[in-house]
Amino acid sequence: MLRTVTPSEARDARSATPKHLAKRAQIIEAARQILARDGLQACTARAVADASPLTKSAIHYYFADMDEIIDAAMAAHLTAFLDTVRAAADRHADAVDRFWAAMQSYVETFDKQPNAARLWFAYWLDSGQRSRTRPLDDMHREVTALLAELLAHITPEDPKARAHALLSYLLGTVVQQAVQPLSFPVLATEIARLCGIEPAGQTTFGLAK
């Protein structure tokens, strides 16, 4: 007996084609640029269409709604951010130095790009108000995994739990830095105390690098 293909199955089949993936990538990149430049509220279907070679109706063909587009664009921002943090760590061989290089990169990224902090805050709040927290939870798990990986090479005592605590601290620190910024040496002392590790100033990484 022949079975009727459902709309969702047809959409899934289309999404596997190279052309479909390429169009989605164009839309995500356009949304990513709008979010970085103009913020969350400015990222509308019309704005994305204007910033890409696609029409507004075409955008809705490739994505279920704007929430899906924004989630994908924010995930792309996070991937780029974590790549930067990893690259900073990879410039060092020692595990402790790798950790502190990653921490400095994390903090300084938001210090140098205050719009990034505002964008993430707006996204977090909007996700909560819409009860759409699963994409955000996935992103938090990705950050936690990187922190746990870095910590595991320094202290084997429950690096995942320490990474959860560290992420909570870093999220609060991003808020604090936007209002009353502290120097990295001050933050490093707090991070060392929280994680139970050697302060940055006592490593070959040092505080001046």
N, C-alpha and C positions, 0 to 999 in steps of 0.2 A: 504494500500500500504506500502510495506517495504521501509524504508529509509536507504540509505547508511551511515554508520558511517564515519565521516570525520577523518583524521589523528589527528587533534587537540583534537577531542572528545575521540579518543582512547587513546591518551597520558594522557588526564585528568583522564580517568578511571583507567589507570595503576597507576597514581600518588597517588591514594587513598588507595592503598594496603599497609599493614604494611611492606612487603618486600621492596617495592619501596621506602617508606619513610625511612627505615633503610639504604638503599644503598645511598640515597641522603644525609643522615646525616653523613655517613662515608666520602663522598666526601667533604662536607662542612667543616668537622673537619680537614681533610687533608689540604685543602686550607687555613683554618684559621691558622694552624701551619706554613705553608710556608710563608704566608703574615707577620706574627709576626716575624719570624726568618730572612727571606731573602728579604722581601719587595714586592711591587706590580709587578715589572717587572719579578720577578722570578716565579710568580704564573702562570705557563703554564699548559696545559693539560698533557703534559708528566711528569712534576714535581708532579702534583696531583696524577697521576696514580702510580708513583713510591712511593709516600707516603701513598698510600691506597692499599687495597687488590684487586682493580679493574684495568682493562685494560683501555687504552686510549679510545678505541672504546666504552667500557661500560660507560665511563664518559659522552660521547656525547649522549648515549642512555637515561641517566637520566636527563641531562640538555641540553637546547637548544644550549648554547654556553658558553664560559669562562666568559663572562660578567655576566651571570646569576649566575654562581658559585661564582665569586668574590663578587657580591652584597650580596649574601646569607652569605658568610663568614664574610664580613664586618658588616653585620647586627648582626651576632653572636658575633663579637667582641664588638659591641655597647651594646648588651644585657648584656654581662658580665661586662662591664664598668659601666653601670647604676645600675646593681645589687650591685656593690661595693659601689657606691655613696649612694644608698638607705640604705645599711647596715650601713654605717657611720652615716647617719641621724637617723636611728632607734635606735642607742645607746643612744639617748637623748630623753627626754620627752618634754622639752620646745620647742616651735615652732621656736624661734629665734636661739636657740642652734642647733636645727636640721638643719636649713638652713646653718649655718656657718660650721657645721661638713661636710655637703655635699659639700660646696664650697672648703674646705680644701682638701677633698678627691679628688675632680675633678682636682684641680691644681697639687697636689702632685703625682697623678697617672702619669701624663705626665712628671713631673720632674724626677721621678724615672725610667721612661721608655721612654727615648728620641726617641727610634725607633718607638714607637706608634705615636708620633707626626709626624714624617716623613712619616709614612704609611698613615695617614689620609690626610696629605697635598697632597701626590701623588694621592690618590684616588679622592680627590676633583677636582684636576686639570684634571685628566684623565676623570672623569665623565663630566666635562664641555667641554673638547675637543671633546668628543664623542657625545655630546648633549644627554647624558643619565643621567639626573639629578633627575628623579622621585624617584629612590631608595634613593638617598641622601636626597631629600626633606622629604621623609617619616621618615628617621632617625632624621633629624633636628626637625621634629614635635614631635617625641618621647622624645627628650631631652627637648624641650620647654615645653612639657606637665609636665614633672617632675619638672622643675624649677617653672612653674606656680603653681603647687600643693604646693610646699614648700612656695612660696611667698604668696599664698592666705591665709595662716594661720597667716601671719604677717601683711600684708597690703591688705585690700580688694579692694583698688583702682586699677582696671584694671591690675590684676596680669599677664594676658596673654601678654599684651603689654610690661610690665616690663621684663617678661621672654624672650621675643624676643630680647630686648635691652641687657639683661644680656648675652644671648647666643652669640650675636655678640661680646660683650666684651671678653668673655671667649675664643672664637676662636682666637681673636687677641692676647690675653694674652698667649696662648699656643705658638704662633709664637715668641712673645717677650721673653718668658722664655727660649726658645732654643738658643737665641742670647745674651740677656742681662737679666739674671734672677733677679727677685725681690723677697724679702721675702714675706711670706704670710701676715704678718701684713700690709705691704704697699698695697698689692693687696686688702686686706679686706677693707681698708679705701676707696679705689676707688669704690669697689663694693657697700659699704654702701651708698656712695654718689649717685651712679647711681640708686640704687633701693629705696633710701629714707627710709632706715631702720637703726636700731641701730647698731653701729660698734661692731665688734666681741669682742674687748677688754672690752666692757662695759656689757657683758653678763656673765652668769655663765659658758659658754663654754670657754671664754677667748682665748687669743692668744697663750698661751704656750701649749695648749692641742693638 
